[in-house]
Amino acid sequence: MIKKVFLLKIRFSNYEIKDFKKLIKKKGLFLFPSGPGLATLKSNKKYYQSLKNADINFFDSGFFVLLLKFLKNINVHKFSGYLFTKYFLEYLKYSKRNLKIISVNPNKKLSISINKFLLKNVLTKKQLTNYVAPLYNLNKIVDPTLLKIIKKKKPRFILINIGGGIQEILGLYLKKNLNYKPSIICIGAALTYFTGDQAPISAKLDRFYLGWLIRILYNPKTFLARYIKAFKLFYIVWNNKITFK
């Protein structure tokens, strides 16, 4: 039985990597909330609703894991988007099933890079569809074009590789409007760690919660301010009742 943490009526599941084989058979909306994302739970209602209605919220944020440990005496397993992607790629590589996948990418450049990487390492052209996401209106994140493509192709997995705060809302939109139930996996930039387009994070760095630091060193202009804002999560954890059962 997987134990769960409940914060502000959001359910976080305490999965470990040993659970991956069971986990990959599940369907629904899979989210990997970051520290900066979780820090907006009180201010971003649409993001909050996405997490509340997700099928699985993983403990992607090392900061959140540490806050639970030291502020609430709750010990959980970090299960990052990077780690999930690492095992997911291995699963695709050795799977004997002809699984269909749609990869939703933030721009044309990364779409080409991700497409090249997946076709070279784990998928065939018949399995993979790449989709370049438009610039979404943050007040209303919808995508009828993507919805139409998914309904037509009916992929087993939908990988959403766009920014946090947007991908979760898009994921919930797809979940509510699709006429079947795939796995909608919001992994953000995780695939780009493997393509080489993102900061050079390794399994060891991820295990020791140092991914945030590497991203700051790699691109301080983008990530320093983002991670400073994550400290608001301290007050959310401190000021709210959290249960673990």
Buried (B, 14 or more C-beta within 10 A) or exposed (E): EEEBBBBBEBBBBBBEEEBBEEBBEEBBBBBBBBBBBBBBBEEBEBBBBBBBBBBBBBBBBBBBBBBBEEEBEBEBBBBBBBBBBBBBBEBBEEEEEEBBBBBBBBEEEBBBBBBEBBBEEBBEEEBBBBBBBEEBEEEEBBBEEBBEBBEEEEBBBBBBBBBBBBBBBBBBBBBEEBEEEBBBBBBBBBBBBBBEBBBEBBEEBBBEBBBBBBBBEEEEEEBEEBBEBBEBBBEBBEEEEBEBE
